[in-house]
Amino acid sequence: MQQSVLIDGRWRPADSPVGAFRAEDPTTGRACGEEYPVSGWRDIAAALEAGKRAAQALRARSPEKLADFLESFAGSIEHNRAELAAMASLETALPQEPRLCSIELPRTCGQLRQAAAAARDRSWCLAVIDTALNIRSRYGPLDGPVAILGPNNFPLAFNPLSGGDFAAAVAAGNPVIAKAHPGHPGTSRLLAELVFAALQSSGLPLSQVQFIYEIRPEDGLRLVSHPDIAATAFTGSRRSGLQLKRAADTAGKPIYLEMSGINPVILLPGALNERGSKIAAELGTSCTLGTGQFCTNPGLVILQQDAAGERFLQELGRNLDELPDGILLGRQVREGWSEALGILETHGAERLTRRTVLQTRGNPAMNTLLTISGDEFLKNSSTAQIEAFGPSTLTVLVRDQAQMEAVIKNLEGNLTGSIYSHSQEKDDAAYARIEPLLRTRVGRLLNDKMPTGVAVSPAMHHGGPFPATGHPGFTAVGIPRSMLRFASLQCYDHVRGHRLPPELRDRNPTGAMWRFIDDAWTQADA
């Protein structure tokens, strides 16, 4: 018997499903758990209609109710941490400790609570008041549901039912249609049950959050371009993301994409001479963390071909050979990773680590170090930047500073870029030339630090130039900025005070909300 979907405030069987699937245990490659429906258009249409009604009903609900709901949901996740972590581990092969229980679950609850605080505070809406002209504006919720299509590598912190996109969309006052990733449907079902329980005591519309497991690609294109959808958030492959973007753009619908990237790490000569062994250890740990299945995995390393560079490569290769193999999230991930490595080797990359997999069950992946010359990289820089989503990194050996700059000029857009330099002044001249080139190609610039960790901070930017994302001006992590993706700028010109939203009336609605009144930020009344 197939599991039910959550549509229009109730759990019910899928209406005319077009298929079914089960999760896969990545450690064995075998199907596990319950059977889940692939929803057809009838389910999607019903969710869109209910989501549109919910958006209208939410206009009468206070931000405090949204905040209370998010905080209640976060508490439920913590209370059910053992069951959630066990299911997520079964479906993804990620360890319960420390990854799921001690790292990802606290991050998930933390970002839900940050979103709740932002909703309650209201400063996120950037209210602007010109008292002389009586013109007032703020960011407010969209006029319809937000579709969230989540990735496979973070079953909790990026889940469409609990991740940063979900928290931001809800805190901004929008209903959500969540589509689970087929890699962890059981985890998503548990989260959906907790969401629904929190909704029932929240005073919010029960169709505030709706949930389906899987849909056909053609229905995904139809969903993101539908007249009733307000916006879409997608995290996944470049191929799928670009297809969704074309459909949404054609219909004039906002879509926010987090796609592929290789997150270049530049190692300047002074840094390698000073602490090459330490950097090799950091890089080995970073590129194998989570079996390399992070969107911030350091997939490209640029360094000069000299004695220090050669020593570094030898030590990095030994480190990777000594680290244990990991398990990839699924068969499709393994096949995609193997294909990408093959393409790199076909176009001039040489493998420096072993080729033999130490374990054969499930979806194993051996830690892999590849190297390519600067000349070969520049001959076909687009192909050399293919994302190998797994525990691997490609090193580019350049002749000199000039060729390093040429390689950086040919980089595509990425989420992150790191520069390692000498702790004193020996690399300062090189840094001054390289940093401006790299700055325009990455969203987050790091110094002497690997990019893998993404702190849930208001200052964080988890985005970047195309093709890392669909728009360089938005972030998927960092509340309250991430909320602006799911808001519209609303202006009121000479509108009577009692008809204005509370955030734009003369009196400060909370007493603490920041507003830009007559060219100055203030918490005072207008």
Helices and strands as residue ranges (DSSP letters): E 5-7, E 10-12, E 19-25, E 30-39, H 41-58, H 63-79, H 81-92, I 96-104, H 105-121, G 123-125, E 128-130, E 135-141, E 146-149, H 164-171, E 176-179, H 185-200, G 206-208, E 209-212, E 214-215, H 217-224, E 231-235, H 238-251, E 255-258, E 264-267, H 269-288, G 289-292, E 300-304, H 307-322, E 326-327, H 331-346, E 350-351, E 364-365, E 368-373, H 374-379, H 381-384, E 392-398, H 401-409, E 414-420, H 428-439, E 442-447, G 481-486, E 487-493, G 497-499, G 502-504, E 515-517, E 520-522
